[in-house]
Amino acid sequence: MAGGHIVKSYDEDLKKLNQTLEHMGEMAVQQLENAVLALTERNEMLAAQVIAKDQEVDALEHKVDTFAIQMIALRQPVARDLRHVVAALKIASHLERIADYARNVSRRALELNTMPQSQGEKALPRLAKVTIAMIQDAIVAYINSDVELALKVWEKDQEVDEMYTSYLRELLTYMMEDTRQIGPCTQLLFAAKNIERAGDHAANIAEIVHYFVEGVPFKDPRLP
């Protein structure tokens, strides 16, 4: 009876940990969505809101860290259970970094508001859309222990890298054709780099999910 109570308590703790991490993931995604929207619509108020809300994401990371450490200390999980809790700790750190990149994009949006319009602003949401989908899928993969979805997220990172490289070339073309575009395109370039880095963190989350479920790291299928 006592043993069953301990197991049930641990399951409840794990559920609480997952819910907090899922909420943190949703907030990080919303931050990135709003940052891109603030930039493309030149919405200074929305950009300021994203910057201010970054503290809430930081607080959630601290909440996950504290609760996960308490679980390790009190429940002393082993094997997969331990990997699960450690995975939550690591994923929270990656989500906090993603939110930081959203804050950075918002700062670029504020800078962009003082500059001329650029054609490059139209293409940025395409890069953001793929990246945001990666982050969302990475969180779902963690919650559902879905290694197949985690692999898809991890492979998607290459597409984001290629999109970023293509976008970089596009911005350089605008700058060479019109020197007035150097200022705004530079801001867009920094914003795009932040979005690309957010995709890297989504791929890292996918790697963590695979290790937590399988107990071994990803084996790159593209390598012999």
N, C-alpha and C positions, 0 to 999 in steps of 0.2 A: 504493500500500500504506500509506504513511504517512498520506495523507489519510483513508483508510478507518479507520485506527486512531483518528485524532482525532475523527471523527464518532462512532464507537462509544463512545469515552470520554465524549464530551459526552452521548450518550444515556444512558449509565450514571449520569452525574452527575444528569441530569434525573430519572431514575427514583428515585434516592436522595432527591432533593429532594421529589418527590411523595410518597414513602413517609413521610418525616418529617412533612410537612404533613398527610397523611391521619391519621397517628397522633395528631398534635396536635388535629385535628378530633374524632377519636373521644374523646380525653381531655376536651376541652371539653364535648362532649355528655354524657359520663358525669358530669362535675362538675355540670352543670345538672340532670340527672335526679336525682342524689343529693341535691342541695340542696333540690329541691322535695319529695322523699321525706322528707328530714329535717324539713322544715317541717310537712308534712301529718301525719306520724306522730309529731311532736314527739320526734325522735330526736337527742338532744344529742350523742351520740358520733359519729353520722354527719355532723352539721353541723361538728363539730370536724375530722373527717377531710377534708372538702371544703376547709375553710379552710387546713389544713396542706398539702394537695396542690397548692394554687395555685402554689407555688414551682416545681413540676415543669413546669407549663404555661409558666411564665415562662422556664424553662431551655430548653424546646423552641423557644420563639420565638427565643431567642438563637442556638440551633443553626441554625435556618432562615436567620436573618439573616446569620450568619457564612458559611454555605455558599453562599448565593445571591450574596453580595458576592464571594466567591472565584471563583465561576463567571463572573461578569461580568468580573472582572479578568483571569482566566487564559484564558477561552474567547472573550471579546469577542463575545458573540452580537449579532445584528442582527435587525431587523424582528420577526417573530412570536416567534422564539427569545428575543429580549430582552424582549418583552412578557410571555412566559411566566415568566421568572425574576423580573421586577419584580412580576408578579401574585402570585407565591408570597410575596414580601416583604410585600406589602400584606395578603394574606389572613391571614398569620401574625399580623399586628397585630390584625386583627379577631377572630381566634380567641382571642387573649390577652385582649381586652376581654370577650368572651363568658364566659370563665372567671372574670374579675373579677366579673362580674354574678352568677355562681353563688356565688362567695365572699360577695358581699353578701347574697344570699338566705339563705345559711347563717347569717350574722350576725343577720338578722331572725328566723330560726328559733330561735336561742338566746334572743333577747328575748321571743319569743312563748311560750316554755316557762314563763315566769314569770307568764303572764296567763291569763284565763279562755278556755275554748273559744269558737270562733266558727263560725257556719254558713258564713261566707265561706271557710273553709279547704277546704271540699268542692269548690268551683268552680275553684280555682286550677290544679289539674292539667290541666284542659281547655285553658287558655291555654298552659300549658307544653308540652303534647303537640304542638300545632300549631307552636309556635316551634321545638321540638327537631327536628321533621320538616323544617322549613325549613333548619335548619343542616346536617342530614345530606344533604339534597338539594343544597345549595349546594356541599358538598365533592365529592359525586359529579359534579356538573356540571363542577367544575374538573378532576378527575382524568380525566374522559372528554371534556373540551372540548365539553360538551353545551350549546349556547346555548338550545335549546328548554326544557330543564329549568331553566336559569338564569332564563329569562323567567318560568316558572311560580313559581319561588321569589320573584322580585321582585314579582310580582302578589299573591302570598300575604300579603305584608306588610300590605296594606290590610285583610285579614281579621283579622289579629292586632291591628291598631289598633282595629278595631271591637269585637273581643272585649274588649280592655282597657277601652275606654270603657264597655261594658256592665257589666263587672265592677266598675268604679269606682262606677257608679250603685248597684249592688247593695250594695257596702260602705257607701256613704253612707246607704242606707236602713236598714241594720242599726244604724248609729251614731245615727241620729235616733230610732229606735224604742227603743233601750236605751243609755243613756250608759255602761254597763259595757263595751259593745262598742267604744268609741272607741279604747282602747289596742290590743287585738288587731287590729282592722280597720285601724288606722294602719300597723301592721307588715305586714299583708297587702298594703296599698296600695303600700308601698315595694317589697315583693317583686315584686308584679305589674309595677310600672314597670321593674324590672330585667329581668324576663323580656321585656317588650315591647321594651326597648332591645336585648336580645340578638337579637330578630327583625329589628330595623333593621340590625344588623351582618350578619346572614345575607343580607339584601337587598343590602347593600353588596358582599358577596362575589359575589353573582350579577352585579352590574354589572361588577365586575372581570373575571369570567369572560367576559362578553360582549365587553368591550374587548380582552382578551387574544386571543380567537379571531377576532373580526371586524375589530379595528383601529379601531372606532368605538364611541362610547358608545350606551347604550340610547336608543331613541326611544320615548317614552311613547305607547302606542297609544291612550290615552284622550284625548290632545291632538290638535288638528287639524294 
